[in-house]
Amino acid sequence: MTKLFLKYISIIITIYLLSQVIDTIHIDSTAALLGMGFVLLLVNLLIKPLLLLLTFPISILTLGLFTFVINAWTIMISDAFVSGVQMGGFMNSLIAAFIISILHHMLRDMKKKEN
């Protein structure tokens, strides 16, 4: 449960911060941001494993770097479901995927140091 909560927090923080820095990412309301985080969490739990399985040979050839593309796809899928958030295309989704993974690992490492 804590792992999912940390992932949810890292998604929300990253999308909010990117919307402040990048002009093409728009958030209409706080509810839309929270909804985007929840939908992205569900897409990561349900659709991402299937995408990883289908693209496994490409991931092996790229030494795992293709997973960032898959993460960007999941962000774009989530963006299609949430009407109050516009990510502004593939490159913004790829940047968001990269920063979400970094922030999630930092939060996870901070939690490990506390224990």
ZADO-1210 file (C-alpha; in nm, 4 decimals, padded with zeros to 6 digits):
<atoms>
<atom x="00.0000" y="00.0000" z="00.0000" code="MET" pos="1"/>
<atom x="00.2803" y="00.2403" z="00.0842" code="THR" pos="2"/>
<atom x="00.4521" y="00.1687" z="-00.2482" code="LYS" pos="3"/>
<atom x="00.1359" y="00.2638" z="-00.4386" code="LEU" pos="4"/>
<atom x="00.0964" y="00.5791" z="-00.2308" code="PHE" pos="5"/>
<atom x="00.4569" y="00.6837" z="-00.3005" code="LEU" pos="6"/>
<atom x="00.4033" y="00.6229" z="-00.6721" code="LYS" pos="7"/>
<atom x="00.0812" y="00.8291" z="-00.6600" code="TYR" pos="8"/>
<atom x="00.2567" y="01.1170" z="-00.4816" code="ILE" pos="9"/>
<atom x="00.5493" y="01.1115" z="-00.7263" code="SER" pos="10"/>
<atom x="00.3068" y="01.1214" z="-01.0217" code="ILE" pos="11"/>
<atom x="00.1134" y="01.4162" z="-00.8822" code="ILE" pos="12"/>
<atom x="00.4224" y="01.6166" z="-00.7866" code="ILE" pos="13"/>
<atom x="00.5908" y="01.5576" z="-01.1214" code="THR" pos="14"/>
<atom x="00.2907" y="01.6493" z="-01.3338" code="ILE" pos="15"/>
<atom x="00.2289" y="01.9627" z="-01.1277" code="TYR" pos="16"/>
<atom x="00.5915" y="02.0774" z="-01.1429" code="LEU" pos="17"/>
<atom x="00.6135" y="02.0078" z="-01.5148" code="LEU" pos="18"/>
<atom x="00.2969" y="02.2102" z="-01.5723" code="SER" pos="19"/>
<atom x="00.4707" y="02.5030" z="-01.4046" code="GLN" pos="20"/>
<atom x="00.7843" y="02.4685" z="-01.6170" code="VAL" pos="21"/>
<atom x="00.6562" y="02.3539" z="-01.9588" code="ILE" pos="22"/>
<atom x="00.3975" y="02.5733" z="-02.1299" code="ASP" pos="23"/>
<atom x="00.2302" y="02.2924" z="-02.3250" code="THR" pos="24"/>
<atom x="00.1254" y="02.0985" z="-02.0135" code="ILE" pos="25"/>
<atom x="-00.2012" y="02.2350" z="-01.8732" code="HIS" pos="26"/>
<atom x="-00.3896" y="02.1430" z="-01.5573" code="ILE" pos="27"/>
<atom x="-00.7400" y="02.2861" z="-01.5206" code="ASP" pos="28"/>
<atom x="-00.7983" y="02.2044" z="-01.1531" code="SER" pos="29"/>
<atom x="-00.6665" y="02.0208" z="-00.8516" code="THR" pos="30"/>
<atom x="-00.9327" y="01.7543" z="-00.9004" code="ALA" pos="31"/>
<atom x="-00.8091" y="01.6964" z="-01.2552" code="ALA" pos="32"/>
<atom x="-00.4521" y="01.6584" z="-01.1266" code="LEU" pos="33"/>
<atom x="-00.5599" y="01.4086" z="-00.8601" code="LEU" pos="34"/>
<atom x="-00.7702" y="01.2248" z="-01.1194" code="GLY" pos="35"/>
<atom x="-00.4754" y="01.2096" z="-01.3582" code="MET" pos="36"/>
<atom x="-00.2593" y="01.0605" z="-01.0848" code="GLY" pos="37"/>
<atom x="-00.5216" y="00.7983" z="-01.0042" code="PHE" pos="38"/>
<atom x="-00.5868" y="00.7070" z="-01.3683" code="VAL" pos="39"/>
<atom x="-00.2136" y="00.6840" z="-01.4399" code="LEU" pos="40"/>
<atom x="-00.1713" y="00.4606" z="-01.1367" code="LEU" pos="41"/>
<atom x="-00.4479" y="00.2305" z="-01.2653" code="LEU" pos="42"/>
<atom x="-00.3029" y="00.2257" z="-01.6177" code="VAL" pos="43"/>
<atom x="00.0375" y="00.1375" z="-01.4712" code="ASN" pos="44"/>
<atom x="-00.1177" y="-00.1491" z="-01.2773" code="LEU" pos="45"/>
<atom x="-00.3394" y="-00.2884" z="-01.5538" code="LEU" pos="46"/>
<atom x="-00.2044" y="-00.2006" z="-01.8993" code="ILE" pos="47"/>
<atom x="00.1680" y="-00.1464" z="-01.8444" code="LYS" pos="48"/>
<atom x="00.2487" y="-00.5146" z="-01.7700" code="PRO" pos="49"/>
<atom x="00.0895" y="-00.6139" z="-02.1009" code="LEU" pos="50"/>
<atom x="00.2864" y="-00.3471" z="-02.2874" code="LEU" pos="51"/>
<atom x="00.6077" y="-00.4618" z="-02.1191" code="LEU" pos="52"/>
<atom x="00.5376" y="-00.8203" z="-02.2207" code="LEU" pos="53"/>
<atom x="00.4639" y="-00.7285" z="-02.5821" code="LEU" pos="54"/>
<atom x="00.7749" y="-00.5127" z="-02.6161" code="THR" pos="55"/>
<atom x="01.0122" y="-00.7403" z="-02.4251" code="PHE" pos="56"/>
<atom x="01.2395" y="-00.8130" z="-02.7262" code="PRO" pos="57"/>
<atom x="01.2799" y="-00.4397" z="-02.7978" code="ILE" pos="58"/>
<atom x="01.3537" y="-00.3752" z="-02.4305" code="SER" pos="59"/>
<atom x="01.6273" y="-00.6363" z="-02.4362" code="ILE" pos="60"/>
<atom x="01.7833" y="-00.4820" z="-02.7484" code="LEU" pos="61"/>
<atom x="01.7810" y="-00.1342" z="-02.5926" code="THR" pos="62"/>
<atom x="01.9008" y="-00.2625" z="-02.2540" code="LEU" pos="63"/>
<atom x="01.5777" y="-00.1540" z="-02.0852" code="GLY" pos="64"/>
<atom x="01.5688" y="00.2033" z="-02.2125" code="LEU" pos="65"/>
<atom x="01.2540" y="00.1306" z="-02.4132" code="PHE" pos="66"/>
<atom x="01.0639" y="00.1153" z="-02.0842" code="THR" pos="67"/>
<atom x="01.0728" y="00.4962" z="-02.0771" code="PHE" pos="68"/>
<atom x="00.8820" y="00.4928" z="-02.4059" code="VAL" pos="69"/>
<atom x="00.6291" y="00.2533" z="-02.2533" code="ILE" pos="70"/>
<atom x="00.5953" y="00.4834" z="-01.9528" code="ASN" pos="71"/>
<atom x="00.5353" y="00.7759" z="-02.1899" code="ALA" pos="72"/>
<atom x="00.2656" y="00.5715" z="-02.3654" code="TRP" pos="73"/>
<atom x="00.0934" y="00.5044" z="-02.0334" code="THR" pos="74"/>
<atom x="00.0964" y="00.8772" z="-01.9586" code="ILE" pos="75"/>
<atom x="-00.0544" y="00.9485" z="-02.2999" code="MET" pos="76"/>
<atom x="-00.3231" y="00.6829" z="-02.2424" code="ILE" pos="77"/>
<atom x="-00.4065" y="00.8386" z="-01.9055" code="SER" pos="78"/>
<atom x="-00.4136" y="01.1830" z="-02.0622" code="ASP" pos="79"/>
<atom x="-00.6807" y="01.0606" z="-02.3047" code="ALA" pos="80"/>
<atom x="-00.9052" y="00.9555" z="-02.0133" code="PHE" pos="81"/>
<atom x="-00.8709" y="01.2709" z="-01.8002" code="VAL" pos="82"/>
<atom x="-01.0262" y="01.5796" z="-01.9544" code="SER" pos="83"/>
<atom x="-00.8749" y="01.8428" z="-01.7217" code="GLY" pos="84"/>
<atom x="-00.5098" y="01.7659" z="-01.7987" code="VAL" pos="85"/>
<atom x="-00.3343" y="01.8119" z="-02.1338" code="GLN" pos="86"/>
<atom x="00.0188" y="01.6733" z="-02.1512" code="MET" pos="87"/>
<atom x="00.0986" y="01.8214" z="-02.4914" code="GLY" pos="88"/>
<atom x="00.2394" y="01.5245" z="-02.6805" code="GLY" pos="89"/>
<atom x="00.4909" y="01.2447" z="-02.6705" code="PHE" pos="90"/>
<atom x="00.8023" y="01.4411" z="-02.5717" code="MET" pos="91"/>
<atom x="00.6336" y="01.5973" z="-02.2691" code="ASN" pos="92"/>
<atom x="00.5070" y="01.2528" z="-02.1692" code="SER" pos="93"/>
<atom x="00.8568" y="01.1103" z="-02.2088" code="LEU" pos="94"/>
<atom x="01.0048" y="01.3858" z="-01.9912" code="ILE" pos="95"/>
<atom x="00.7311" y="01.3266" z="-01.7333" code="ALA" pos="96"/>
<atom x="00.7964" y="00.9510" z="-01.7361" code="ALA" pos="97"/>
<atom x="01.1670" y="01.0061" z="-01.6768" code="PHE" pos="98"/>
<atom x="01.1128" y="01.2514" z="-01.3911" code="ILE" pos="99"/>
<atom x="00.8378" y="01.0375" z="-01.2328" code="ILE" pos="100"/>
<atom x="01.0731" y="00.7393" z="-01.2212" code="SER" pos="101"/>
<atom x="01.3548" y="00.9477" z="-01.0685" code="ILE" pos="102"/>
<atom x="01.1255" y="01.1055" z="-00.8078" code="LEU" pos="103"/>
<atom x="00.9682" y="00.7706" z="-00.7216" code="HIS" pos="104"/>
<atom x="01.3090" y="00.6146" z="-00.6614" code="HIS" pos="105"/>
<atom x="01.4160" y="00.9108" z="-00.4485" code="MET" pos="106"/>
<atom x="01.1014" y="00.8852" z="-00.2333" code="LEU" pos="107"/>
<atom x="01.1459" y="00.5093" z="-00.2033" code="ARG" pos="108"/>
<atom x="01.5100" y="00.5499" z="-00.0975" code="ASP" pos="109"/>
<atom x="01.4121" y="00.8126" z="00.1633" code="MET" pos="110"/>
<atom x="01.1575" y="00.5708" z="00.3071" code="LYS" pos="111"/>
<atom x="01.4206" y="00.2945" z="00.3243" code="LYS" pos="112"/>
<atom x="01.6598" y="00.5233" z="00.5155" code="LYS" pos="113"/>
<atom x="01.3876" y="00.5983" z="00.7729" code="GLU" pos="114"/>
<atom x="01.3440" y="00.2286" z="00.8545" code="ASN" pos="115"/>
</atoms>
